[in-house]
């Protein structure tokens, strides 16, 4: 299906953010938009990540869109395949499929004074008044440079690029990393008959997951009892907001959480050397806190072998750890995260002063209310600067941003702009909230901090309610200025 030559709004990405944006526009009575998706199906990171054991680490009922609650989740934490199914359901239920153009990748977007001139890979050109970036953060795998990797005979691939039909049974598989993907992947591979070695650069704080199947009674209630889904979601939301204290450095809350994590470790791992190797030496919350019921038991049972140092090189086909130990393997899976602070779309978007978004963000992500960027009129970034969370569901932030976008798009008049002063003030506000938190002072490296500036640019350093309040201030600021002026002091 071709794209129209002119459309009021272009949304880039058909994952959670793009779907939320389309729903928000439709709710505002606006059908004049298209969603460009570079792949041949929807789902974003849940389309890309298909490794064994992939699942969400946010409770399923809170990871769903508030506009489309879902009573059919089979477990407390949804497997990746269920999330893909859910998103396809939402697309059809919300009437978005006719708006999506699959296999259409944005290659260039330029503000020319009257709107956005957009080129897509089809190749086709589109003019639009508004441009919504809903590309997500976890799209470009971070692949380490391994000396000698060319001497390895087997496949080497990132966990987000899992090969179709790859049979792991009987194979020796090296998993590089101990982040959120690795601790799901390693036990799952062992369960499929693989001999697994995990290369751990840094141990993680791991809390018990408490995952289980939903009961028939629960499913029946969610399907048929008025308010049951709303009540469940509200309960999970409150629990998430309460977790902010332990993640952000509250002394008592962090100590209680770290004790729980260590008790979880000690309950399964009796060997003192393994315990020591798996115990973090940095503040609780500094890195993403992980959830698993399987990782420690798999290590303790020996079905997953721990190499307590990073993979440093490949020598004559053997894997060489930083410790000097050598390991043989048939395949290497890089569970090494993503290039979250440098987004590929940013170099393709040129604003009104001739600079790209990548150049504007050369010192790290900046935006007003995580959404609006100085010098880029009528541009809305969802899930970008300081718009993820370490304690609650980031889907909550995406829906809040999408609602703000739809309200501002509905304004008639001059283009929506924010001043340099407003963006600088937004940066100062985030920096003040982040100061003294474990993300900056906890003694670890994490993907929330921009490596160029040392600023906290990915995670929102406060609660969901505070994020919504910040967006409300932008609403108020724009409502106070004439639509003809377009620029907000927000």
C-alpha positions in Angstrom: 0.0 0.0 0.0 1.5 3.4 -1.0 1.7 6.4 1.3 -0.3 9.6 0.5 1.7 12.4 -0.9 0.4 14.7 1.8 -0.8 13.9 5.3 -1.4 15.9 8.5 0.8 13.6 10.7 3.5 11.0 10.1 4.2 8.6 12.9 7.5 6.6 12.6 7.4 3.1 14.3 4.6 0.6 14.9 5.6 -0.6 18.4 4.0 0.5 21.6 4.8 4.2 21.1 3.5 4.4 17.5 0.3 2.5 18.4 -0.3 4.7 21.3 0.2 7.8 19.1 -2.3 6.5 16.5 -4.9 5.7 19.2 -4.5 9.2 20.7 -5.0 10.9 17.3 -8.1 8.8 16.6 -9.5 9.6 20.0 -9.1 13.3 19.1 -11.1 12.7 16.0 -8.0 12.9 13.7 -7.7 10.2 11.0 -5.3 12.1 8.8 -2.1 10.2 9.7 0.1 7.3 8.6 2.4 5.1 10.6 5.6 4.2 8.8 7.1 0.9 9.9 10.5 -0.3 8.5 9.8 -4.0 9.1 7.1 -6.1 7.6 5.2 -6.5 10.8 4.4 -4.5 14.0 5.7 -5.0 17.5 9.0 -3.1 17.7 11.3 -4.7 20.2 8.8 -7.6 20.8 9.0 -8.4 17.1 12.8 -8.2 17.1 13.5 -10.2 20.3 12.5 -13.8 19.8 15.2 -15.6 21.8 14.2 -18.5 24.0 12.7 -17.4 27.2 12.0 -13.8 26.1 9.4 -12.1 28.4 8.5 -8.8 29.9 9.8 -7.8 33.3 6.8 -5.5 34.0 3.6 -7.2 35.1 1.5 -7.9 32.0 -1.6 -5.9 33.1 0.5 -2.8 33.7 2.4 -3.2 30.4 -0.8 -3.1 28.4 -2.1 0.2 27.1 -4.6 1.8 29.5 -6.9 2.4 26.5 -6.9 -1.4 25.7 -6.8 -3.5 28.8 -6.4 -7.2 28.0 -8.0 -10.0 30.1 -6.2 -12.8 28.3 -2.6 -12.6 29.7 -1.7 -16.1 30.6 1.0 -15.2 33.2 2.0 -12.5 35.6 4.8 -11.5 33.2 3.9 -11.9 29.6 6.0 -14.0 27.2 7.2 -12.0 24.2 4.9 -13.9 21.8 1.9 -12.9 23.8 2.9 -9.3 23.7 3.2 -9.4 19.9 -0.3 -11.0 19.7 -1.7 -8.3 22.0 -0.2 -5.5 19.9 -1.7 -7.0 16.7 -5.1 -7.2 18.5 -4.8 -3.5 19.5 -4.0 -2.5 16.0 -7.1 -4.1 14.7 -9.3 -3.2 17.6 -8.3 0.5 17.3 -8.7 0.6 13.5 -5.0 1.4 12.9 -4.1 -1.3 10.4 -5.3 0.9 7.4 -2.9 3.6 8.6 0.2 1.5 8.8 2.7 1.2 5.9 4.9 -1.8 6.5 8.4 -2.0 4.9 8.5 1.8 4.7 11.6 3.1 6.5 12.1 6.8 7.0 15.3 7.8 5.3 15.2 11.6 5.5 13.0 14.3 7.1 13.5 18.0 6.7 11.7 21.0 8.0 11.4 23.4 5.1 9.5 26.3 6.8 6.0 25.0 5.9 6.2 21.5 7.2 8.1 18.2 7.0 9.4 16.9 3.7 9.8 13.2 4.3 11.5 10.5 2.2 10.9 6.8 2.8 12.6 3.8 1.4 9.8 2.7 -0.8 11.0 5.2 -2.4 8.2 7.7 -1.9 8.0 11.2 -0.6 5.5 12.6 1.8 4.7 16.1 3.1 3.3 16.4 6.6 2.6 19.1 9.1 3.7 17.0 12.1 6.3 14.3 12.6 6.0 11.8 15.5 9.1 9.8 16.3 8.0 6.5 18.0 11.1 4.4 17.2 11.9 3.2 20.7 15.3 3.0 22.4 16.1 -0.7 22.1 16.4 -1.0 18.3 20.2 -1.0 17.5 22.1 -3.8 19.1 25.4 -3.0 20.8 27.9 -5.4 19.4 31.3 -5.5 21.1 34.5 -5.5 19.0 36.1 -8.9 19.8 39.7 -9.4 18.6 40.1 -12.6 16.6 36.3 -13.2 16.3 36.9 -14.0 12.6 38.7 -17.3 13.8 35.5 -18.5 15.4 33.8 -21.2 13.3 30.3 -21.0 14.6 27.6 -18.4 14.5 28.0 -15.1 16.5 24.8 -13.1 16.8 23.0 -10.6 19.0 20.1 -11.9 21.1 17.8 -9.4 19.3 18.8 -11.1 16.0 18.0 -14.7 16.9 18.1 -16.9 13.7 15.0 -18.6 12.7 15.1 -22.3 13.2 18.4 -22.3 15.2 18.4 -25.6 17.1 20.4 -25.3 20.4 20.0 -28.9 21.6 23.4 -30.5 22.2 25.3 -27.3 21.4 27.8 -25.5 23.5 26.5 -21.9 23.7 28.3 -18.9 25.2 26.0 -16.1 26.4 27.9 -12.8 26.7 26.4 -10.6 29.3 24.2 -10.8 32.5 21.6 -8.2 31.8 17.8 -8.6 31.4 18.0 -10.6 28.2 20.9 -12.9 29.3 19.3 -14.0 32.6 16.2 -15.0 30.7 18.1 -16.6 27.8 20.7 -18.7 29.7 18.3 -20.9 31.7 15.9 -21.3 28.7 18.8 -22.5 26.6 19.8 -25.0 29.2 16.2 -26.2 29.4 16.4 -26.9 25.6 19.4 -29.1 26.0 22.3 -26.7 25.4 25.5 -26.5 27.5 25.6 -22.9 28.5 28.4 -20.7 29.7 27.6 -17.1 30.7 30.4 -14.5 30.5 29.7 -12.0 33.3 31.5 -8.6 33.2 29.4 -7.2 36.1 27.0 -9.1 38.4 23.5 -7.8 38.6 21.1 -7.1 41.5 18.5 -9.8 40.9 15.2 -9.9 42.7 12.8 -12.9 42.8 10.3 -12.6 39.9 7.3 -14.4 41.4 6.0 -15.4 38.0 3.1 -17.8 37.7 0.2 -18.8 35.5 -3.0 -16.9 36.0 -5.7 -19.1 37.5 -9.0 -19.9 35.8 -10.8 -17.8 38.4 -8.6 -14.8 37.7 -9.2 -15.0 34.0 -12.9 -15.4 34.5 -13.0 -12.3 36.7 -11.0 -10.2 34.3 -13.2 -11.3 31.4 -16.5 -10.7 33.0 -16.4 -8.7 36.2 -16.8 -4.9 35.9 -13.8 -3.1 37.2 -11.7 -6.1 37.8 -9.0 -5.2 35.2 -9.0 -1.6 36.4 -8.5 -2.6 40.0 -5.7 -5.0 39.1 -4.0 -2.3 37.1 -4.3 0.3 39.8 -2.9 -2.1 42.4 0.1 -2.9 40.1 0.6 0.8 39.4 0.8 1.7 43.1 3.3 -1.1 43.7 5.4 0.2 40.9 5.4 3.8 42.2 6.4 2.5 45.6 9.5 0.8 44.1 10.9 4.2 43.0 12.3 4.8 46.5 14.6 1.8 46.4 15.7 2.4 42.8 16.5 6.1 43.3 18.6 6.0 46.5 16.3 6.2 49.5 18.6 4.6 52.1 16.1 2.5 54.0 14.3 1.3 50.9 17.5 0.5 49.0 18.8 -1.5 52.0 15.6 -3.5 52.3 15.6 -4.3 48.6 19.3 -5.2 48.6 18.7 -7.6 51.5 15.9 -9.2 49.6 18.1 -9.6 46.6 21.0 -11.1 48.6 18.6 -13.5 50.4 17.4 -14.6 47.0 21.0 -15.3 46.0 21.8 -17.1 49.2 18.7 -19.2 49.0 19.9 -20.9 45.8 23.7 -20.5 45.7 25.5 -22.3 48.5 29.0 -22.2 47.1 30.8 -19.2 48.7 33.0 -18.5 45.6 29.9 -18.5 43.3 28.1 -16.3 45.8 31.0 -13.8 45.8 31.2 -13.8 42.0 27.4 -13.1 41.8 27.3 -10.3 44.4 27.3 -6.7 43.1 29.8 -4.2 44.5 27.8 -1.2 43.5 24.7 0.6 44.9 21.3 -1.1 44.5 19.5 0.6 41.6 22.6 1.9 39.9 22.1 -0.6 37.1 18.7 -2.0 36.0 17.4 -4.2 38.8 16.6 -7.6 37.3 13.9 -10.2 38.0 14.4 -13.9 37.8 13.3 -17.1 39.4 15.5 -19.3 37.2 18.9 -17.8 36.8 20.4 -18.6 40.3 19.0 -22.1 40.4 20.5 -22.8 37.0 23.9 -21.5 38.1 23.7 -23.5 41.4 22.7 -26.7 39.6 25.6 -26.3 37.1 23.4 -26.4 34.1 24.6 -22.9 33.4 28.3 -22.3 33.9 29.4 -18.9 35.1 32.6 -17.3 33.8 33.0 -14.4 36.2 34.7 -12.1 33.7 34.0 -10.6 30.3 34.6 -12.2 27.0 37.8 -10.4 25.9 38.9 -12.1 22.6 38.7 -15.1 20.4 42.0 -17.0 19.8 42.2 -19.7 17.2 38.5 -20.4 17.6 38.5 -20.5 21.4 36.8 -17.9 23.6 39.2 -16.1 25.9 37.8 -14.5 29.0 39.3 -11.4 30.7 40.4 -13.8 33.5 42.6 -15.6 31.0 40.4 -18.8 31.0 39.6 -20.4 27.7 36.3 -21.9 26.6 35.1 -23.9 23.6 31.7 -23.1 22.1 29.6 -23.9 19.1 27.8 -20.5 19.1 28.1 -17.1 20.7 25.1 -15.1 21.7 25.7 -11.4 22.4 23.3 -10.3 25.1 25.1 -7.0 25.2 22.3 -4.5 25.1 21.6 -1.7 22.7 23.0 1.7 21.5 20.3 3.4 23.5 21.9 6.9 23.8 22.6 7.2 20.1 19.5 6.7 17.9 19.9 6.0 14.2 16.8 8.1 13.3 18.5 11.3 14.7 20.9 11.7 11.8 18.0 11.6 9.4 16.0 14.5 10.8 17.0 18.1 10.0 15.4 21.0 11.8 14.7 24.6 11.0 18.3 25.8 11.6 19.9 23.2 9.3 21.2 20.9 12.0 20.2 17.3 12.4 18.7 15.9 15.6 21.9 13.9 16.1 23.9 17.2 16.0 21.5 18.8 18.4 21.9 15.9 20.7 25.7 15.7 20.4 26.0 16.2 24.1 23.1 13.9 25.0 19.4 13.8 24.7 17.5 16.9 25.6 13.8 17.9 25.2 11.0 19.8 26.9 8.9 17.3 28.8 10.8 14.5 27.1 8.8 15.3 24.0 9.5 18.6 22.3 12.9 19.7 20.9 14.0 23.3 20.3 14.7 23.9 16.6 12.4 21.1 15.4 8.9 22.5 15.0 6.0 20.1 15.1 8.3 17.3 16.0 7.2 15.0 18.9 9.6 12.3 20.3 7.9 9.5 22.2 10.0 7.3 24.4 13.1 9.5 23.9 14.9 11.8 26.3 14.3 10.7 30.0 11.2 8.7 29.0 12.0 5.3 30.4 11.7 3.9 33.9 13.5 1.7 36.3 10.6 1.1 38.7 7.3 1.1 36.8 5.9 0.6 33.3 7.3 2.9 30.6 4.1 2.3 28.6 2.5 4.7 31.1 4.9 7.5 29.9 4.3 6.7 26.2 0.5 7.1 26.6 0.9 10.3 28.4 3.2 11.7 25.7 0.9 10.5 23.0 -2.0 12.3 24.6 0.0 15.5 24.8 1.0 15.1 21.2 -2.6 14.7 20.0 -3.7 17.8 21.9 -1.0 20.0 20.4 -1.5 18.6 16.9 -5.2 19.6 17.2 -4.2 23.3 17.6 -4.8 25.4 14.5 -2.2 28.1 13.8 1.5 28.5 13.8 3.8 25.5 14.2 4.5 24.1 17.7 7.9 25.3 18.9 9.7 25.4 22.2 12.4 27.9 23.0 16.1 27.2 23.7 15.5 28.7 27.2 12.6 26.2 27.8 14.8 23.3 26.8 17.7 24.4 28.9 15.4 24.7 31.9 14.1 21.2 31.2 17.7 19.9 31.3 18.4 21.7 34.6 15.2 20.2 36.1 16.2 16.7 35.1 19.8 17.2 36.3 18.5 18.4 39.6 16.3 15.4 40.0 19.1 13.0 39.0 21.7 14.5 41.3 22.8 12.1 44.0 20.8 9.2 42.7 22.5 5.7 42.2 22.3 6.1 38.5 25.0 8.8 38.7 26.7 8.1 41.9 26.2 4.4 42.5 29.6 3.2 41.3 28.6 1.4 38.1 28.3 2.0 34.4 24.7 1.9 33.1 22.9 2.5 29.9 20.8 5.3 31.3 23.8 7.7 31.3 25.1 9.4 28.2 28.7 8.5 27.7 29.5 11.8 26.1 28.1 14.2 28.7 27.8 12.1 31.8 24.2 13.2 32.1 21.3 11.0 32.9 19.5 11.1 29.6 17.3 8.0 29.3 15.6 7.3 32.6 13.1 9.6 34.1 14.5 10.3 37.6 11.1 10.6 39.4 7.7 9.0 39.5 5.1 8.5 36.8 2.8 11.0 38.5 5.6 13.6 38.4 6.2 12.9 34.7 2.5 13.5 34.0 2.6 16.7 36.0 5.5 17.9 33.8 3.4 17.3 30.7 0.5 19.1 32.3 2.7 22.1 32.7 3.4 22.1 29.0 -0.3 21.9 28.3 -0.9 24.8 30.5 1.9 26.8 28.9 0.6 26.2 25.4 -3.0 27.0 26.3 -1.8 30.4 27.7 -0.3 31.5 24.4 -2.2 32.3 21.1 -2.1 29.4 18.6 -0.9 31.9 16.1 2.4 32.3 17.9 3.2 28.5 18.3 6.1 29.0 20.7 5.6 27.9 24.4 7.5 29.1 27.4 7.1 25.6 28.9 
